């Protein structure tokens, strides 16, 4: 388990520990010297040449921040991010690469990176890199929210270790049972579980239904009992697992005398929600059924998908009570419990993973309380993402747009900056909004009230997190007009202009849906009419 993060910035409490991962030893030496000088001794710099070395460092000591390259031999940075995102969900991660493309950026953010930075080509650029990383250290993640993270499996670790030609020992524990898999320079050479050894022990370890594992430094095994290539071993383990599941599936079918219910229910687009109502009830504790928070999907007569109704809070506008279009329910590990009419379920699981981490890191829990939900609006379409300690629910309704509608360009960012600030401070805030702020593409911030207790760095940090969310959603072909982040003690409504300028509006008391005044204000800003 990751150590609990202090609410005090790391740099002011102790020396921060930063791990740089890159397969170029010359670059690692250079960046270590530069960052040590720029941090003036406030950072302890660690380096790793590949994923295996990085995992060993993380196992041996706590680390505050990992900075990865994208293009690495054998295993790229996106794969490493995916692994760290699952095995170390509370560890802050950044990408520092010479391949700063939009596709890489969106992929890295979706896999849990907090920052995506380009390697500087001039010496003065390193000061900006250091400043961005230092700001990330100044906002450590809060504990207490599990997030929605898919389980990392032994297969993932084994592939990483073998592809990187690493040497390590995987110690696997499930209940009172402990086993080990020995890897020597990318070859699986021995496995042991109780009295079993060799391939038999290896297959049993991969078939364990649960448990945990740690990566330990390599030590010589008591014997070398495995000679088959690791690719064959993993394929054979998958085949044996599939055969076992097929046998259990057949036994269940014979016992029930009817078609079996999948352990991870999935409903095709042509089925109505009524046909799997029992599966939804089985996914929740007794008495709760399909109720999550105050949102509920109520199956009605078997007339098809249009009969599903999205019931929001009593105060929700009538226009929001439309027929549900899609529904996805995951457990706390990202395993799908129920899916209806959701063809992009894999993409949505990635979005859920991203939001579950981003929401708590944007706003510390002692300021806004626990994160509750994210509302995404795009024309006539709506999506509502609810996060709980043990559940994540994604619900969509309305008609999605085939492609984003680009607002009028309005003024260029430099020309409109002063007019936008003048407009913001010269107009009345919508009812219930206590603070409005503009976050410009150059990372400067302007607000409509004097900030006494909230520094501009805090607003810039929130703005960067929201912009990252826009990028991840765009990677999944979702281009929202506005977002609403709802917490226990308030909400943040936001919209983005085409030039990248953000408008943020903070409300201490908020319902599920944004009020009509807030929506109108955000739409005026987004269309560029605010600066005219």
N, C-alpha and C positions, 0 to 999 in steps of 0.2 A: 504494500500500500504506500502511496506517495506520502511524504511527510506533510504535515499540515502547514499551509502557507500563512505567514504572518501578514497582518493587515498593514504593517509598516513596510515601506519600500525596502527591498532587499539591500540596496546599496547603503542605506543609512543605518542598518542594523548590524551588518557583518559583510565580509568579503563575498561577493557574488561568485558563483561557480558556473562558468559558461563552457560548454563543450562544442567544439567545431568539428564537423565530420566532412572530409573531402578526400578523394583518392589521389590528390596531388600533394606529395610531401613538401615540395618547395612552397606551395601556397600556404599549407598549414603552418610552416615555420614563419612565413612572412606575416600572416594574419595574427599569429600568437604574439609576435613582437609589437605589431602596430596596436593591437587592442590592449596590450599590457601598458603601453605608453599612454594611449588615449584615456584609459580608465584611471591612470595615475595610481596604479596598485590596488584599486578597489575591486578588480576582477581577478579571480583565479582562472587561468586559461588552461583548458584540457583539450586534447586533440585525439582524433581517431581516424584511421585511414579507410575504414569500411564499416558495414553495419554490425558485423560480429564484434569488432573492437568497441564500437559505441555501446552495444548491449552489455559488454563486460564492464565498461566504465560505469554505466548506470546501475549495474548490480552491486558494484563495489562501494559506491558513495552517492550521496544525494547531489543532484544537479539542478540548478535553477533555470537554465535555458540551454536548448540544443539548437545549433545553427548548421543547417545541412546544405550541401550542394545538390543539384538536381541530376546532372549528368555524371554518373559514376559507373565504373565498370562492374559487370556482373549484376549488381543490384542498384537501381537508381534511387534517387532521393524520394520519389513519390511512394515507392514500395516501403522504404524505411519509415516515412511519415505515417503510412497506413498502419504499420506495425506499432510504432510508438503511440499513435492515437488510441490504439486499443489496449496495449499493455501498460502504458503510462499516461492515462487520460488527463492527469492534472499537471503534467510537465509542459512548460511553455516551449513552443517550437517555432523556428523561423527558417526561411530559405534564403540563401545567399548564392546566386548563380550568375553565370555569364550568358545563360540562355533565357532571357527574360521575355518570353512570349506570353500572349494572353491565355493560350491554352494551358501552358504550364502554370501560370498564376492561378487560374480557376481550379485546376486539378489539385494544386498544393493547398489552397485554402480549403477546398472540400475535404481534404485529408487531415485537417487539424492545424495547419500552419497559421500562426498569428500574424506573421509578416512575410512579405515576398519582396526581396531586395535584389537589385542588380549589382554585380561586382563592379566597383569603381574602376574606371580607366585612368583616373588621375589621382595623385596622392591626396589632394584636398577632399576627394570624395569619401575617404574613409572616416572623416570626422562626422559626416552625415549618417553613415552606417552605424557608427558607435552611438550617436545620439538616438537613433531609432531603436536600437537594441536596449539602450539604457532606459528609454521610456517604457519599453515592454517589461523590463525588470521592476520598474516603479509601480506596476499594476499587477501584482501577483494574483493568481486565480484563487477564488474562494472555495473552501471545502463545504461539504454538506449536500451537494447535488450530484447524484451519481452519473447523470448524463445518460445518453442512449448510445451504447458502444457495443458493437458486435464482438462476440467472443473471439479471441485470438486462439487458434488451434495449434496443436503440435505440428501439423503439416506445414503451416505458415513458417514456423520457426525452423523446422528441418530444411525446408527449401532455401531459406535465407542463409543458414549456416553452411549448407552444402554448396550452394552457388558461389558463396564468397570464399570457398575452400578454407573454412575456419576449423579450428580445433577447440572443442568444448565438450561439456557433459551436461545433458538436460536431465535434471532431477524432477521426476513427476510424482506428485502426491495426490491420491484420491481417497479420502477417509483415512483409514489406518494402513492403506497400502502405499508403498513407495517403490518406485522403479527408476532405472537410469538408462539413458541412451548415450553411448560414447561416439563422438565424431572426431576423426583425426584427418586434418587437412582436406575436409570436404567429403570424406568417406565415412559411412556408418559402419563401425567395426565391431560393436558389441552392444547388447541390450540385456537387461536383467530385471526380473519382476518376481519376487519370492524365490521359489526354487527353479523357475523357468529361466532359460537363457537363450541367446541367439534370436533367430527370426520369430520363433514362437512367442518370446517375451516382447519383441518389438511389436508384433501385430496386436497382442493383448493390450499393450500400453496405448496404442492408437485407437483401440476400441473402447477405452474407458469412457463412460458417459459424462464425467465431469472431473473436477479437481483443479490443481494449479501446478505450475512448474517454474523453475528458476534455471537460468543459464549460469553454469559454473566454469571456471578455468579447466582446461583439459588436464587429466591425469591418466596414467597408463591403466587400462582396464585389467581385471584379473585374468582375462583371456580375450582372444580375438575370435569371436564366434560367428561373425557375419562377413561374407565375402561378396554378396550380391551388390550390384550398383544401387545407389540410393533411389534413382528414378524407378527401377523395378520394384523396390521395397514399398514405395509410396503407392504405386499403381496396384500392387497386390493387396495392400492394406485397404485401399478404396474398394477393390473388387469384393474382398471378404466382408466389408461393412455393408455393401449393397446386397450381398446374398443374405446376410443376417436380417437386414431390414425387410427383404422380400419374404423370408420365412415367417417373421413375426406378423407381417401384413397378411399373409395367407392364413395364419392361425387366428388372427382377429376376425377375418372374414368368415371363417368356418364357425367360430364361436357365436358371432352375432347373427349369422344367417342372412346378412344383408351387406350392401356395399360399405366398406370401411370408411371411417373418417380420418383424413390425413392429420398427422400431428401438427403440421403447420398449415392451417386451412387456407385455401385459395379458391376464389370464386371467379369464374370466367365472366367476361363482359356481358354475356347473354343471360346470366342468371340474376334473379332478383334476390334481395337480401333476405326474404322470408325463407328461402330454401336452406339457409345455413344459420338460422336464428339460434338453434341449439349450440352450434359451435361458438357463437359469440357469448352466450351465457356461460359456457364452460370455461371461457378465458378469464372470467372475473370472479372475485370472491362472492360467496352466496349473498343474495339480496341486492347486489349492485348491478348485476347483469350487464347491459351495454352502456351503463351510465358512467361517464367520466367527468368529474367536476360537475358543472351544470350544463354540459352539452350531452345530448343523447341522440342516438340514431334509433328510430322506432320502426321496425318492420311492420307493414300493414298487409293489406290484401295482396295475393300473388299476382300483381298486374305488371311487374317489371320494375326496372330501376327507378322509374319516375315516381314510384310510390314511397320511396324513402324520403323522410322529412328531416331537415336539420332544425332542431329545436334549440334556440339560443336562450339567453337570459330574458326575463319578461320585458325588459326595457329595450330590447333590440328592435330596430326599425322593421316595419312590415316587409320592406323590400329585401331584407336579409333572410326571410323565412321562405326560401325557395327549395325546389327539389334537390336533394343531394346528388352529386355527380360521381364521387369516388370516396372511398373510405379505406384507411390503412391503420392497423393497430399493431404496435410492436411492444415487446417486453423490454426490460432494462438492458438487455444485451443486444438489442436490434433484431432479435428473431421475430419474424412475422407471425402474429397470433391470428389475425383475421385480415382478409383483403377482399374488397368488393369493387369491381370495375376500376381497377387502378393499374393500368398497363405499365406505368413508369415507376413501379414500386421500388426497384433497385435505386433509381435516382433519388426518390424521396427518402429512402433510408439514409443515403449520404447527406441529404439536406438536414434530416433530423439529427444526425450525428454532429454536423457542423453547428447547428443552432444550439444544441444542448450544451456545447462548450462555450460558444461565443457569447450567449446571453448572460451567463454568470460572470464572465471575465470582463464584459463591457461595464457593468454596473456592480460595484461591491454590494454584498448582501446587507450590510449595515446601513445602507443609504436607501435602497428601494425595496428591500426584502426579497423573498424567493421569487424566481421567475415563474410565470404562470402560463403564458401563451403568446404566440406570434400570429397576427392577422396579416395576410397578404391580399391586396386588392389589385386587380388588373382589369380595367374596363368593367364588363359585366360579370367577371369571374371573381370568386373569393376562395381563399384557402385558410383554414384555421388549424394551427399546430399547437396542441396542448401537451405539456410535459409534466409528468408526475415522477415520483421516486421510482415507481415500478412499471410505468406505462408511458407510451407516447402515442398520440392519436392525431392522424392527419385526415382532415375532412375537406372536401372541395365541393363547391356548388356554383351554379350559374354557368354561363357560356364562356369557355376560355377563348382567348384571341389566338389566331394562327400565327401572327407575327407582331412584334411590338409596334405601337404607334408612336412615332417620333414627334415630340412637341415642337412648336416653332422655335427656331434658334434664339430669337430675341436678341439680346446684346451679348457681345463677347464677355468673357469673365472679367477682364480688366476694366472694360467700359462700364459694366453693370455693377461692379462691386460697391461703389459709393452710393449708387441709386438703390441697390438692394438693402444696404444698411439703413439708408434714409427711410425707405419704405417700411422696413421692419420696425424701426423706432417711432415712426409717425402714424402707425395704425394700431388700433386696439386689438388686444389678444382675444381669441375666442373664449367663451365662458369656460372657466375651470383651468385654463392654461396659465401657469405661473412663470414660465420662462421659455423664451424662444431664442434660438441661436442659429447662425449661419456658419457652416464649415466649408471653406473654399478649397479648391484643388491644391493650392500651395500649402495647405494644412493650417492656415490662419483661421481664427474664429472670432466672430462678432456676435454679441447678444443684445437683447433689447433692454436689459436691466444691468446695473452694475453688479459684477460678481464679487462678493465679499468672501464667501466660504468655498466657492467652487472655482478653482483655477481654470484658465483656458486650456491647460494641458489635459484636464479631466474631460472637457467637452471634445477636444481633438481626439482623445482616445476612444470615446464613444462613437464619434463620427467615423473614425477609421474602421471600427468594427462593423458599423452599419454598411459602409461602402463595400467591405469584404463580403457581406451577406448578399448585397446586390450582385456582386460578381459571381458568387457561387450559384445563385438562382439563375442568372443569365446563362451560365454554363449548362443548365438543365432546361433551357428554353423557356424560362419564366421571367417576364420583365414587368415587375409590379409598378403600379402608379404610386403606391404608398405602402408603408409598413407600420404596424402598430405593435410595439413591444409592451406587453402588460406584465407588471410585477405586483407583488402583494400590496405595496404602498404607492402605487403610481403607474404611469404609462408614459411611453415616448412614442409620439407620432412623427413620421418623417416622410419626406419626398425628396427625389433627386432630379436635378435638371440635367439636360443633355451634356452640359459642359462639366459635370461632376460636382457642382455645388449642391450641398445638402441643407435642408431646413429641418431643424429638430424642435419639437414642441413638447414640453414637460408638463404633465398634469398629476397632482398628488392624489386625486380621487378619479377613478376611471372605471367605466363598464367594459364589457367585452368589445363592443364596436365603437368606433370613433363617431363623435357627434357630427351633425350636419354642418355646423360652423367650422369645425376642424377640417372636415373633408373639403369644404369649399375653399378654405384658406390654402390648403396644400395644393389643390388643383390650380389656383391662381398662380402660385409660385412656380409650379412645374411647367405650366404653359408659357412662362416668361412674361405674363401680363403684369407681374408685380413690379417690374422695373420700368414700366412705361409711364 
